[in-house]
Structures are given as structure tokens and as C-alpha cells.
Amino acid sequence: MNTKTFNAAVAKIMDPISVGPGKHNYKWEVYTSSGPLSVTVHTDKSRVFSVFCRFDNAKLASRATDCNPFSGKWNIHTWDAEGALDLLKFRMEGWCRERVCAI
């Protein structure tokens, strides 16, 4: 899978559940039980597939996730595109406050 196809697959997951652009120039924002989560993708051509995720309230989110307790970053970096997409789907299914989307 190339970067363009990967980013399109991430958009297919995120577009239905996003409430709009996230902070820090991130493409999407979703509401979670641990506060807003901003999500974006790496746009450079690379052999590493990345999804960058960052909670607004790092302290609150770190109680429920393994995100960085200081920055709120909860990124996905892997060589396996399908693995990254599966992990993103798993995270969104578990953290979306509203279950209105078919992930």
C-alpha cells in the first residue's frame, strides 16, 4: 500500500466521526470520553505509515490510555499499513463518544 492509498483509508475511517479540524493543524477532531482527540496523517512519501493522535487533556487521557502524559500524543507508527488501520479502527471504536458511524 502506498502513502496516498493509506491516507485515503484513514480519511474513510475519520471523516464520518470527525467534528471538524483538530488543533495543532491536525486534519480531524473527535470527541472521546477523555476529551477532544486531534488526528492527522503523514503526507510525505515514506515507508513508515503514521497516524498522529493528540489528546487536548493529556493528564486526563493518560489515565485511560498509554498516551504521553505530558503531551497527550498517542501516535501510531508502523511498517504495516493494514496493522496501522486496524489499530486506528480499534481506537476509534473504543473512544468515539457517539456510535453513529460504521467503522
N, C-alpha and C positions, 0 to 999 in steps of 0.2 A: 504494500500500500504506500502511495506517495503522500507527501505533506498536504497537497490540495485535497485529496480524497479523504484523508484523516480529518482535516479541519471541517470539511463538509459533513462528515459523520458526527463530529462534535456539535456542530450547529443544529443538526437534526434532533439531537438529544436536548440541547439547551433552549432553542428558540421557543418551543411550546410552554416552557416553565419559567422563562425569564420575565421579570417585571420591567426590564429596560437595561440600559447600560449600567455597568458597575462602576465603582470608584476606582481610582488609580489607573484610568484609561483601560479598564477591563471591558470586554465586549458585553457580558451578561451579568445580571444580578438576580439571585433567587433568595427568597425568604426561607429561613430554616428555624428550627426551634432554638438554635444558638445565635440567632441574629442574621443579618444580611451576609451573604456569601457572594463575592465577586469572582467571575470565572472568565478566562480568556485562553487563547491558543497561541502557540509559537507560529509565527508567519514565515520564518526563514526556512529555506530548504535544509533539512537536516536528517540524519539517520536516527535521531532520537525523537520520539513522539512525546510531546509535553502538553499538559493541561495545567494552567496556573490557576490556583484557587486561593482566595484570601478572605478570611472572616473579618468583619469590622471590629468585633469584640473578641480579641484574641484570648483574653482571660476566661471569658465565658465558654468559648468554643473549645478551649484546651481541656476543659473538664469532661467533655463528651467525645472528643476526638484526639487523634495524635498530631494535631496541627502544632505548629511552632507557638509556644505560649506567649511569646513576645511580639511576633509579627502577625500571627494569625494565618500564616501561609500553610497551605495543605495541598501541595503540588503533586502532580503525577508525572514522572519521567521514566520512560522505558523504551527499549528497542522493539517491543512487541505492540504494534498498533492495536490489535484486537484486544490484548490484555488491558491497555490503557482505556479503551472504550468500555470494556466490561466493568472496570473499576469505577469509571465515571458514572455509568448507569447505576451501579450498586450504591454509590454515594448519593446520587440524586434521589433514588427511590427511598433511601433511608432518611434523607434530610429535607426534602421538599415539604413545606408546611401544608400545601394543598395538593391533593392527589387528583388533579384534573387532567394530567397528561398521561399518555400511554408511552411509558419509557420502555 
